[in-house]
Amino acid sequence: MTAIDYTARIPNNVNLSEDRRLQRALENWQPRFAEWWAEMGPVGFQEAEVYLRTAVDVGRDGWAHFGHVRMPDYRWGIFLSEPEQDRTIGFGDLKGQPVWAEVPGEFRTDLRRLIVVQGDTEPASVEQQRQLGKTAPSLYDLRNLFQVNVEEGRHLWAMVYLLHGYFGRDGRDEADAMLERHSGDADHPRILGAFNEETPDWLSFFMFTYFTDRDGKYQLGALRESAFDPLSRTCDFMLKEEAHHMFVGATGVGRVIQRTAELMNEHDTDDVVPHGAINLDTLQRYINFHYSVSLDLFGSERSTNAANYYAAGLKGRFGEAKYEDDHVLDNTEDTFLTIDNGQLVEQPMTARALVNQELRSEYTEDCRKGVRRWNRTLAEHGINVELSLPHVGFNREVGAFADHHMSPEGEILDANGWAAQKSKWLPSDDERGHVGSLMVGEFRQGKMAGWIAPPATGINTKPIDYDYVRL
C-alpha cells in the first residue's frame, strides 16, 4: 500500500499514476466536479479560510492534518484503507473463498448499483445543506458544516474512483450522472427519497447528521464486509471520516436540548419560544420526522435483493464477524413485524431475506444511545421529560408499514385518525417557521446564537473561540 501522494493532481494512495488511462479519465472528471461544487456546493464563504482536516494517512493513528484552507482548494482524493492479508469472504454462499480484486462478471450489475446508490447520497447531502452557512449559530458550527461538506465531496470521489476503475464506460456514465441529478430536482432527483428533502435550518441539519448520516454508517459498514475488496477498503476509510458527521449531529442536538433546559429553569416555564429557543415538544416532533424518514433508507424488511446480495457476498451485516451463527443463513429463520387484519403480528421469514431488518435494528439501538444521553441532560437540569424514538411503523413510506398509519406509540390508525392527530407528532408549518426565525447567523468569534449552548470543547484541542472560519 502506498502513502497518500499529495503531489499528484488527484491525491491518492492507489498508485493512480501507474494506470494512465484511469488517471486521464479521472482528471477529465475533475473539472466537472469543480463546476458542480461551485454551482451546487456551499453558498458563500468560498473565499473564506476554513480550519479543515485533510487525510494524510489511512492508518489508525495520526491520520489527519488540520489547517486553514479555502474550500475550492481542498485536496479531494482517493484513499483506501490498508489491505488485509489473506482476507476471505466472510458470509454468504461463497464464505471462506478469497476476496475479489476485480469485479466478477456475474455480479457486475448488482455491485455497480450498490456503488451508485451509495455514491449518489454524498453530493445530495451537500446540495441539501448548501444554504446553511448563511445562518450558522457560530463559527465553530460553520466550520463543522463545511468539514461535513468537503468530506461528503471526498466520499463522492471514493465511489467515482470505483466506477471509473472497475466498470468501464457504464461506470463513467454513472459517475457523470451523479453530477447531473440534484437534490429535490423535479426532473432529475436523487435516488433515495430522504436525500430530496429540504434541510432548511440548523435543527434539521443536526437531526440529519445524527439520524441520516447514522444510516450511512450502517450502509457503509455493510459494504465494508463486501467480497469486492476495493469497495470494502474504500468504505472502511469512509467510516473513519463519517464518525465526525455523526458527532456533529449528536452534540448539536444535545446543545439545543441543553439550552432549552437552561431557559426552562431560568424562566420557570415549559415554553421557551418567547425567549428565543426551541420547545421540547418541537424537538420531539423533529426526532419523529427525521428518524422515520431515515428508517426508510434501509429498504423493505423483506427483500429479495438484500438476500441475493448477502448470498453473493456483496453486502453483509454491520460487524458481520460478531454474529454467532453460520454467516450463511441458508436454513435460518427469523421474524418480522407487520400488520395483518388490523393487528400487529410477527411473521416468519428466512433470515437472508431479513438482513435489511437486521441492519435497521442495529441502527435503532445505536440511535437510542444518543436519545438516552439527551435525556440525561434533561434529568441533570431537573426536567422530568423524556424524549424518545417513535414506533418503527410510524410515518413510514417503505416496507411493511408503508400502507398503514401508526402513532408514535404503536397504535394502528385509520386514515381519518392519522389526519386528525399527525400534527401532534410531526413538525407543523408554524413550528418550522419558528425554528426558521431563529436562524440568524452569528459570526462573531467565540459567540453563540441564543437557541444553542456552546460545545464542551473545541476542535483538535483548539479553544471554542478559535478563528475556525476566517471571514
GIUR-V253711 format. One record per pair of residues at least 24 apart in sequence whose C-alpha atoms are under 7 Angstrom apart, sorted by the first residue. I is the first residue (numbers start at 1). GAP is how many residues later the second one is. Records with the same first field share a line. If there is no record, write none. Layout:
I: GAP, GAP
//
This chain:
1: 81
3: 54
4: 52, 53
10: 67
11: 64, 65, 66, 67
12: 65, 66, 67
13: 65, 66, 67
22: 142, 143
36: 143
40: 87, 90
41: 85, 86, 89
42: 88, 89
43: 87, 88
46: 24, 25, 26
48: 421, 422, 423
49: 420, 421
50: 93, 418, 419, 420
51: 92, 417, 418
52: 95
58: 24, 179
76: 78
77: 77, 80
78: 79, 80, 83
79: 155
80: 153, 154, 157
81: 152, 153, 155, 156
83: 150
89: 138, 224
91: 222, 225, 236, 237
92: 218, 219, 220, 221, 235, 236
93: 218, 219, 235
94: 218, 219
99: 128, 129, 130
100: 127, 128, 129
101: 127, 128, 129
102: 126
103: 63, 125
111: 203
115: 44
116: 58
117: 74
119: 37, 40
120: 58, 70, 71
121: 74
122: 30, 31, 33, 34
123: 29, 30, 33
124: 58, 59, 66, 71
125: 70
126: 26
127: 56
128: 55, 70, 71
129: 70
132: 69, 70
134: 307
135: 304, 305, 306
136: 305, 306
137: 304, 305, 311, 312
138: 304, 305, 309, 310, 311
139: 304, 306, 329, 330
140: 324, 328
143: 325, 326
144: 104
148: 97
155: 83
158: 76
194: 99, 100
201: 235, 238
206: 42, 43, 46, 47
207: 42, 46, 83
208: 82
209: 36, 37, 39, 40
210: 36, 39, 40
211: 79, 80, 83
212: 82
213: 32, 33
214: 32
215: 79, 148
217: 25
218: 100, 141, 145
221: 97, 98
222: 93, 94, 95, 96
223: 92, 93
225: 90, 91
226: 87, 88, 89, 90
227: 86, 87
228: 86
250: 120
254: 120
255: 197, 198, 199, 200
256: 195, 196, 197
258: 119, 195
259: 192, 193, 194
261: 117, 120
276: 162, 174, 175
277: 173, 174
278: 173
282: 145, 149
284: 103
285: 140, 141, 142
286: 140, 141
287: 102
288: 101, 102, 137, 138
289: 137
292: 102, 103, 104
296: 100, 101, 102
298: 58, 62
299: 57, 99, 100
300: 56, 98, 99, 100
301: 53, 55, 56, 98, 99
302: 51, 52
303: 50, 51
304: 49
306: 47, 49, 50
307: 45, 46, 48
310: 42
317: 38, 42
318: 41
338: 62, 63
//
